[in-house]
Structures are given as structure tokens and as C-alpha cells.
Amino acid sequence: MATKKQKTKVENREPNDAVNVGKKDIRKDHILVVEDDTAELETLAEVLVADDREIHTAQTGEYGAKLLDKLDIDLLITDLMLPGKTDGLDLLRKARKNEKKTGVILVTGHGSVDTAIEAMKEGAHDYLTKPVDIRRLRAVAEKALEVAHIARRHKELEEAIAVESGFMGIIGESPAMKTVFERIRAAAPIDSTVLITGESGTGKELVADAIHELSNRAEGPLVKVNCSAIPESLMESELFGHEKGSFTGASDSRPGKFELSTGGTIVLDEIGDIPLKLQPKLLRVLENSTVERIGGRESKKLDLRVVSSTNRDLDKAVEENEFRQDLLYRIRVVTINLPPLRERKEDIPLLIERFLARLSVRLGRKLEGISKEALDIFMDYDWPGNVRELKHALEQMAIFSAEPVLSNVPETISGKKVFKVGSLAGVPIKDLEKQAIMQTLKDVGGDKKQAAQVLGIGLRTLYRKLEEYGE
């Protein structure tokens, strides 16, 4: 409860001369009280005084608004009706629009209670009617400050995570990752095509995001296309669009992903899975910067940047006549290769620290780290699913452990599963294959891309197998 201090004289004054009750301290709660009646203002200010607070006052809405701009206010307490052009509702809207979303308590006469209730719908924490009940004021202010403390703590954690999360959200301090960051910086400002290569789970999508955010197209759209997830029969329409009546089911005209990307960046994820028969059309789009819809008669001019990614060896795909060499040359003017996690294990402790910090915010509890034994297992493991697998493992450990230091390493990583090889004798190969696929899917939480990577098969092959199993 607030400790009462000597009464403070309050006058109508400019923001620089606003009354400050209490010694300045950056960790104090800053409360702004706006009330045109001098006696009422003095009473409200004195009631709120405490050692861990700094009270600021103003007698007009205009001065209050200036204080909101000038100071880092945690709680605004304002009369609803104020003289001049700026009233309490205006201050409420201003306070709630700022990044901090300052808490607001409205003080109102009985005749404007309905307005105060409407104001709560706009974000006010609560309202008080005149004459103000001192005990209720203290209780409501305490509650509003508690909410502000929680919001402030979450914001501090999020900012700390953002600052410490590496380069544009990509975590890593190893030499291999520093090389990746340098190539992103070099590639981002130019409009050349970029091919991002790396195993599933290495963070190719984050690299594509970083290239877009650091480019001069950052204000434009970022359109992502997962080429491995689109059925072959629909891919041409998805990429290039179609006109009404151009095929069965085309009930209206629709732009494709390339048109939707104009002014920004299109990311072709797993470009190696684009069917061979569509590759010539994709090549023409890249060479001419134009696109023609299915059933269309005119070419539409494009202004975009193309970033592609793949976990396949496209040079090998060219040798096997699964990918066009001229298209490969076109999409990889700049190449950025992401190393697998097993080749940058020195980043594992940092990744653990950052992911647990994010999980702490998400789960609302403190996660201090993992045990030494767990870390040893993590460092010995090869991580076929890379950073994604590490992230999922930590999430699983945090969910199923109430301890701040996690030690419950998943069996798929610790290697504690016991396989009875003898029991496999006589089991048909197809059944063994199905068991391996279904168990792997279960182990990776249903992530088909990661499962395909772990199994060493293509994603399309995995989909085909699942279709055979009726899954």
C-alpha cells in the first residue's frame, strides 16, 4: 500500500515543470495524473505516492499529452472531462497507441459513466466515479501496475531475445555461420537471384526472410511457395495464375504467386521439386520478367526478386535429367549454403540458451538450461533434422518436465530405445518399411520434411508411401 507523504502543491504548468513526487529512479513506476481541479489533483497525487513510484501531474489534456510523449509512463489516471481540445478519451487513445500500451484509469462524474464504460472497450483498465473512493483508487492502481509490470517483463524478455538471437533471427556464432551472415549482407541489396542450399531444418526460410528484410524491397510483399507441397496438377496455376474457363473448375480468373509478388520477393522453397515439364515456363518468367496466365493471351510485366531454396543436390539432378541446367544457372547467381548442425556443434549451447529463453516466455515459467549429461548427449548426437530437430527436442523436454534445469532427453536422441533385431526375422520388407516410416514420423512430431530427411528419401516418395498405406 502507498505510504503517505507531505502534501504537494500542484499548479498548472508546462511539461518540463511537471510535479514529480519522489526521488528519480529508472526502476520506479511512473504515474501521470491529469485533473483540472487543483484540490482533486493534489488529493489523487498524494494518495498514490510511494517510494517505488514517481508521480507526474498536469491540469489540461494538452499538457498531459505532452507528458505522454516526453516520459515513459506506466499508468495514466485522467479525468474524463477536461478543459480545452484534448479530453480524457483523447489521452486514453494516445496512451493505448504507444508501443508500451500504457495502462489507463478514468475518473468520471456520475453523468458520464456510460462514456467511461465505452472507454473501457477502447482499452481503459478501469474507471472511478467522483467523489473518488481512496481505498478503491489505491487497489485499482496497484492492479493496473501489476499488469504493467507483467507487460514490461515480457517486453524486456522479447527485446533481449531479439538482440541476442544472432543475425536477423538466425542464431549462430561459429565461423561457418559468420560466413553465411556475410553472404546475406552482400546479396540482400542487389536484385540477383539467390539459391539457398542446405539440409532440411537448417534454417533456409530464415535466410530468405533476412534477404527480403535487408533488401530495397522490404516494404513489398514476401510470397512463399512450397513447391514440394503443391500437387503437380495444380502447380502451374498456383505459380502463373489462370483465366476464367481455362480448365475444368476455373470458375474465375486468378493471379498466380508471381503476380502477387510484384514489388517484393518470391521464395520458391524446394525448387528442386518443380516438375520438369514446368521448368521451361519458369525459365521464361525469369528471363523475360513477364508471366502469362493459363488461358491468357497477354504477358504481364513483373517487378520482383526471386529467391529459391533446396535440400537437393541440383547439379546431380541435372546429371540425372531431373532439372534443367539453364534454369539452374538462372536461379543461382548467388548461392548461400547453410551448414548442417553436426558441422557447427559449437553453436549448440547458444541455440539451447536462445530457444529456452523463448520457451520461458511462451510457457510462462523459468527455464535455466539443460543438465551437463543432457548437453553431452546433445553434443554427441548428429542431428539429422538439424536446428528444427533441436528446437523440437527442447520443446518436448520443457513440456514434460517441471524442473528449471531439463534433463529428460527424448529417447530418439539419447539412443535408449532397445530394438529387438531377432524379432524382425521373417517380417516382410514392406512391413518393416512401413514401421520405419511411421515411427520416424511419430518421432519428429509429424513433420514430413524432417522425416524424409531422417529416412534419406525424397518428400514426394514419402507422400507416395503414405498414400499406399492409406495414411
C-alpha positions in Angstrom: 0.0 0.0 0.0 1.2 3.5 -0.8 3.0 5.4 2.0 1.5 8.9 2.6 4.0 11.8 2.2 3.8 15.6 2.8 1.2 17.3 0.7 2.5 18.6 -2.6 1.3 21.9 -4.1 0.1 21.4 -7.7 -0.1 24.1 -10.3 -1.0 24.2 -14.0 2.4 24.1 -15.6 4.4 23.1 -18.8 5.6 19.5 -19.0 9.2 20.4 -18.2 7.9 21.8 -14.9 5.5 19.0 -14.1 5.4 18.0 -10.4 7.5 14.9 -9.6 6.9 13.4 -6.2 9.7 11.1 -5.0 13.4 10.7 -5.9 14.1 9.9 -9.5 14.9 6.2 -10.3 14.7 4.5 -13.7 13.2 1.4 -12.0 10.3 3.4 -10.4 6.7 3.2 -11.7 5.8 6.4 -13.5 2.2 7.5 -12.9 0.7 10.5 -14.7 -2.4 12.2 -13.1 -4.4 14.6 -15.2 -7.1 16.6 -13.4 -8.2 20.2 -13.9 -9.4 20.7 -10.3 -6.4 21.7 -8.3 -7.6 20.3 -4.9 -8.7 17.0 -6.6 -5.4 16.7 -8.4 -3.4 17.2 -5.1 -5.5 14.5 -3.4 -5.1 12.0 -6.2 -1.4 12.6 -6.4 -0.8 12.3 -2.7 -2.8 9.1 -2.3 -0.6 7.4 -5.0 2.8 8.4 -3.6 5.1 5.5 -2.7 8.9 5.0 -2.5 8.9 3.0 -5.7 6.8 5.5 -7.7 7.3 8.8 -9.4 4.1 10.9 -9.8 3.7 13.4 -12.7 0.8 15.8 -12.9 -0.9 18.0 -15.4 -4.1 20.1 -15.3 -5.0 20.1 -19.0 -5.3 17.4 -21.7 -2.8 19.2 -23.9 -0.1 19.1 -21.1 -1.0 15.5 -20.3 -0.4 14.6 -24.0 3.0 16.3 -24.0 3.9 14.3 -20.9 2.9 11.1 -22.5 5.2 11.9 -25.4 8.1 13.0 -23.2 8.0 10.4 -20.3 7.9 6.7 -20.0 4.5 6.5 -18.3 3.4 3.2 -16.8 -0.1 4.3 -15.6 -2.3 7.2 -16.7 -5.1 8.4 -14.3 -7.2 11.1 -16.0 -10.4 12.9 -15.6 -12.8 12.1 -18.5 -13.9 15.8 -18.8 -11.0 18.2 -19.3 -10.9 21.8 -20.5 -9.5 22.5 -23.9 -9.4 20.5 -27.1 -7.9 17.3 -25.5 -10.1 15.3 -23.1 -9.7 12.1 -21.2 -10.8 9.9 -24.2 -8.1 11.6 -26.4 -5.5 10.8 -23.7 -6.7 7.2 -23.5 -6.4 6.7 -27.2 -2.9 8.3 -27.2 -1.7 6.2 -24.3 -3.0 2.9 -25.8 -1.5 3.6 -29.2 2.1 3.9 -28.0 4.3 0.8 -28.1 4.1 0.3 -24.4 0.3 0.5 -24.3 0.3 2.5 -21.1 -2.4 1.4 -18.5 -5.3 3.9 -18.1 -7.8 4.6 -15.3 -10.5 7.1 -16.0 -12.1 9.3 -13.4 -15.7 10.4 -14.2 -18.8 12.1 -12.8 -21.9 10.0 -12.4 -23.4 11.6 -15.5 -20.7 10.2 -17.8 -20.5 6.6 -16.6 -21.8 5.2 -19.9 -18.9 7.0 -21.7 -16.4 5.6 -19.2 -17.8 2.1 -19.9 -17.4 2.6 -23.6 -13.9 3.9 -23.0 -13.0 0.5 -21.3 -13.8 -1.1 -24.6 -11.1 1.0 -26.1 -8.5 -0.3 -23.6 -9.0 1.5 -20.3 -8.1 -0.7 -17.3 -10.9 0.6 -15.1 -12.9 3.7 -14.1 -13.6 5.6 -10.9 -16.6 7.8 -10.1 -16.4 11.1 -8.2 -16.0 11.6 -5.4 -13.2 9.1 -5.7 -13.0 6.3 -3.1 -9.4 6.5 -1.9 -9.2 2.8 -1.0 -10.6 1.8 -4.4 -8.2 4.2 -6.1 -5.2 2.5 -4.4 -6.4 -1.0 -5.2 -7.2 -0.3 -8.8 -3.9 1.5 -9.3 -2.0 -1.4 -7.7 -3.7 -3.9 -10.0 -3.1 -1.8 -13.1 0.6 -1.5 -12.2 0.8 -5.3 -11.8 -0.5 -5.7 -15.3 2.1 -3.1 -16.5 4.9 -5.0 -14.7 4.0 -8.2 -16.5 3.8 -6.5 -19.8 7.1 -4.7 -19.2 8.8 -8.0 -18.2 7.5 -9.8 -21.3 8.7 -6.9 -23.5 12.2 -6.9 -21.9 12.4 -10.7 -22.5 11.3 -10.3 -26.1 13.8 -7.5 -26.7 16.6 -9.5 -25.1 15.8 -12.4 -27.3 15.6 -10.2 -30.4 19.0 -8.6 -29.5 20.7 -11.9 -28.7 19.2 -14.1 -31.4 22.1 -13.6 -33.8 21.8 -12.1 -37.2 18.2 -11.3 -38.3 16.8 -14.1 -36.0 19.4 -16.6 -37.3 21.3 -18.0 -34.3 25.0 -18.8 -34.6 28.5 -17.6 -33.8 30.5 -20.3 -35.5 32.8 -19.4 -38.4 30.5 -21.2 -40.8 27.5 -19.1 -39.7 29.5 -15.9 -39.8 30.2 -16.7 -43.5 26.5 -17.2 -44.0 25.8 -13.8 -42.5 28.4 -12.1 -44.7 26.9 -13.6 -47.8 23.4 -12.5 -46.8 24.6 -8.9 -46.3 26.3 -9.0 -49.7 23.3 -10.5 -51.5 20.5 -8.5 -50.0 20.9 -5.1 -51.6 21.1 -6.4 -55.2 18.3 -8.0 -57.2 20.2 -11.0 -58.4 18.6 -14.4 -57.9 19.7 -16.3 -54.8 19.8 -20.1 -54.3 19.8 -21.1 -50.6 21.0 -24.7 -50.1 21.1 -26.9 -47.1 19.6 -29.9 -45.4 16.0 -29.8 -44.1 15.8 -27.9 -40.8 19.0 -25.8 -41.2 17.1 -22.5 -41.4 16.7 -21.8 -45.1 13.4 -20.0 -44.6 15.0 -17.6 -42.1 17.8 -16.8 -44.6 15.1 -16.0 -47.2 13.3 -13.7 -44.7 16.6 -11.9 -43.9 17.4 -11.3 -47.6 14.0 -9.8 -48.1 14.1 -7.7 -44.9 17.5 -6.3 -45.8 16.7 -5.5 -49.4 15.2 -2.4 -51.0 12.0 -4.5 -51.5 11.4 -4.9 -47.8 8.2 -2.8 -47.9 6.9 -5.0 -50.7 5.2 -8.5 -50.4 7.1 -11.6 -49.4 5.4 -14.5 -51.1 6.4 -18.0 -50.2 5.7 -21.1 -52.3 6.4 -24.6 -51.0 7.0 -26.4 -54.3 7.1 -29.8 -52.6 3.6 -29.4 -51.1 1.7 -28.4 -54.2 0.2 -31.2 -56.2 1.7 -31.4 -59.7 -1.7 -30.9 -61.3 -2.1 -27.5 -59.5 1.4 -26.2 -59.6 1.2 -24.3 -63.0 -2.0 -22.5 -61.9 -0.5 -21.7 -58.4 2.7 -20.2 -59.9 1.4 -18.5 -63.0 -2.3 -17.9 -62.5 -5.2 -18.7 -64.8 -8.0 -17.1 -66.7 -11.7 -17.9 -66.2 -12.7 -21.1 -68.1 -9.1 -22.0 -69.0 -9.7 -25.5 -67.5 -12.3 -27.5 -65.7 -13.1 -25.8 -62.4 -11.6 -22.4 -63.3 -14.8 -20.5 -62.4 -13.0 -17.2 -62.2 -9.7 -15.6 -63.1 -6.9 -15.7 -60.6 -3.4 -14.3 -60.4 -0.5 -16.6 -59.6 2.1 -16.3 -57.0 4.5 -14.5 -59.4 1.9 -11.7 -60.0 1.2 -11.5 -56.3 4.9 -10.9 -55.6 5.3 -7.8 -57.8 7.2 -5.1 -55.9 8.6 -7.6 -53.5 10.2 -11.1 -53.3 9.0 -14.6 -54.2 10.6 -17.5 -52.4 10.5 -20.8 -54.2 11.0 -23.3 -51.4 12.3 -26.8 -52.5 12.6 -25.6 -56.1 14.1 -29.0 -57.0 10.6 -30.5 -56.7 9.2 -28.4 -59.6 8.1 -30.9 -62.4 10.4 -31.0 -65.4 7.6 -30.0 -67.8 7.0 -26.7 -65.9 10.7 -25.7 -65.8 10.8 -24.2 -69.3 7.9 -21.8 -68.4 9.6 -20.9 -65.1 12.8 -20.2 -67.1 10.9 -17.8 -69.4 9.4 -16.0 -66.5 12.9 -15.5 -65.0 14.5 -14.5 -68.3 11.8 -12.1 -69.5 10.3 -10.8 -66.2 6.9 -11.5 -67.6 4.2 -14.1 -66.8 1.3 -15.4 -68.9 -1.6 -17.0 -67.1 -3.0 -20.3 -68.2 -5.6 -19.5 -70.9 -4.3 -15.9 -71.2 -3.3 -14.1 -74.3 -1.1 -11.4 -72.9 2.1 -11.3 -70.8 2.0 -9.4 -67.6 5.2 -7.4 -66.6 6.8 -8.4 -63.3 9.0 -6.5 -61.0 10.2 -8.9 -58.3 13.2 -10.7 -56.8 13.4 -14.5 -56.9 14.9 -16.4 -54.0 15.0 -20.2 -54.2 15.9 -22.9 -51.7 16.5 -26.6 -51.9 17.8 -29.6 -49.8 18.7 -31.4 -53.0 21.9 -31.6 -55.0 20.7 -29.8 -58.1 23.9 -30.5 -60.0 23.2 -34.2 -59.5 19.6 -33.6 -60.5 20.8 -32.0 -63.8 23.0 -35.0 -64.5 20.0 -37.3 -63.9 17.9 -35.2 -66.3 15.5 -34.2 -63.4 16.4 -30.5 -63.5 17.3 -28.1 -66.4 20.9 -26.8 -66.4 19.9 -23.4 -67.9 17.3 -23.0 -65.1 19.9 -23.9 -62.5 22.2 -21.2 -63.9 19.4 -18.7 -63.8 18.4 -19.3 -60.2 21.8 -19.4 -58.6 23.5 -16.2 -59.5 24.3 -16.1 -55.8 24.5 -19.2 -53.6 24.2 -19.4 -49.8 24.9 -22.8 -48.3 23.7 -23.5 -44.8 25.9 -26.0 -42.9 24.2 -28.9 -41.1 24.1 -28.6 -37.3 26.6 -31.5 -37.0 29.2 -29.3 -38.7 28.7 -26.4 -36.3 28.2 -28.1 -33.0 29.9 -25.2 -31.2 26.6 -23.3 -31.8 24.5 -25.9 -29.8 24.9 -24.3 -26.4 23.9 -20.9 -27.8 20.9 -22.4 -29.6 19.8 -24.1 -26.4 20.1 -20.8 -24.5 18.1 -18.8 -27.0 15.4 -21.5 -27.6 14.9 -21.9 -23.8 14.6 -18.2 -23.4 11.8 -18.1 -25.9 10.1 -21.1 -24.3 10.3 -19.4 -20.9 8.2 -16.5 -22.3 5.8 -18.9 -24.1 5.3 -21.3 -21.2 5.3 -18.6 -18.5 8.0 -20.2 -16.3 11.7 -20.1 -15.8 13.9 -22.4 -17.8 17.5 -22.2 -16.6 19.1 -24.7 -19.1 19.8 -28.4 -19.5 21.9 -30.7 -17.4 25.5 -31.4 -18.2 24.6 -35.0 -19.0 21.9 -33.8 -21.4 24.3 -31.4 -23.0 26.9 -34.1 -23.5 24.2 -36.2 -25.3 23.3 -33.2 -27.5 26.9 -32.6 -28.4 27.4 -36.3 -29.4 24.3 -36.5 -31.4 24.4 -35.9 -35.2 21.1 -34.0 -35.5 19.8 -35.3 -38.9 16.9 -32.9 -38.5 19.3 -30.1 -37.7 18.2 -26.9 -35.8 14.5 -27.8 -36.2 15.0 -31.2 -34.5 17.0 -29.5 -31.7 14.2 -26.9 -31.2 11.5 -29.7 -31.1 13.6 -31.7 -28.6 13.9 -28.8 -26.2 10.2 -28.0 -26.5 9.3 -31.6 -25.7 11.7 -31.6 -22.7 10.2 -28.4 -21.4 6.6 -29.6 -21.7 7.2 -32.9 -20.0 9.4 -31.6 -17.2 8.5 -29.2 -14.3 12.2 -28.7 -13.4 14.0 -25.4 -14.3 17.0 -27.5 -15.5 16.0 -30.0 -18.1 17.5 -33.5 -18.2 14.7 -35.6 -19.8 16.4 -36.1 -23.3 14.0 -37.7 -25.8 14.8 -41.4 -26.4 15.3 -40.8 -30.2 18.3 -38.6 -29.3 19.6 -40.4 -26.2 19.7 -43.7 -28.0 18.0 -45.5 -25.2 15.4 -47.3 -27.4 16.0 -51.1 -27.5 15.5 -52.7 -30.8 14.9 -56.5 -30.8 16.6 -57.4 -34.1 15.8 -61.1 -33.7 12.1 -60.3 -33.7 12.4 -58.9 -37.2 13.2 -62.3 -38.8 10.6 -63.3 -41.3 8.8 -59.9 -41.3 8.1 -58.7 -44.9 10.3 -55.9 -46.1 7.3 -53.8 -46.9 6.0 -54.1 -43.3 9.5 -53.1 -42.0 9.5 -50.1 -44.3 6.1 -49.0 -43.1 7.1 -49.4 -39.5 10.3 -47.4 -40.1 8.3 -44.6 -41.8 5.5 -44.4 -39.3 7.9 -44.5 -36.3 10.1 -41.8 -37.8 7.0 -39.6 -38.4 6.0 -40.1 -34.8 9.5 -39.3 -33.5 9.6 -36.0 -35.4 6.2 -34.9 -34.4 4.6 -35.5 -37.8 7.0 -33.2 -39.7 7.1 -34.9 -43.1 10.0 -32.9 -44.5 12.1 -33.8 -41.4 11.0 -37.4 -41.6 12.0 -37.6 -45.2 15.4 -36.2 -44.4 16.0 -38.6 -41.5 14.9 -41.6 -43.7 17.1 -40.5 -46.6 14.2 -40.4 -49.1 12.6 -37.6 -51.2 9.5 -35.9 -49.8 7.4 -36.9 -52.8 8.5 -40.6 -52.2 7.3 -40.2 -48.6 3.9 -38.8 -49.7 3.6 -41.7 -52.2 4.4 -44.3 -49.5 1.8 -42.7 -47.1 -0.8 -42.8 -49.8 0.0 -46.5 -50.3 -0.5 -47.1 -46.5 -3.8 -45.1 -46.6 -2.4 -42.5 -44.2 
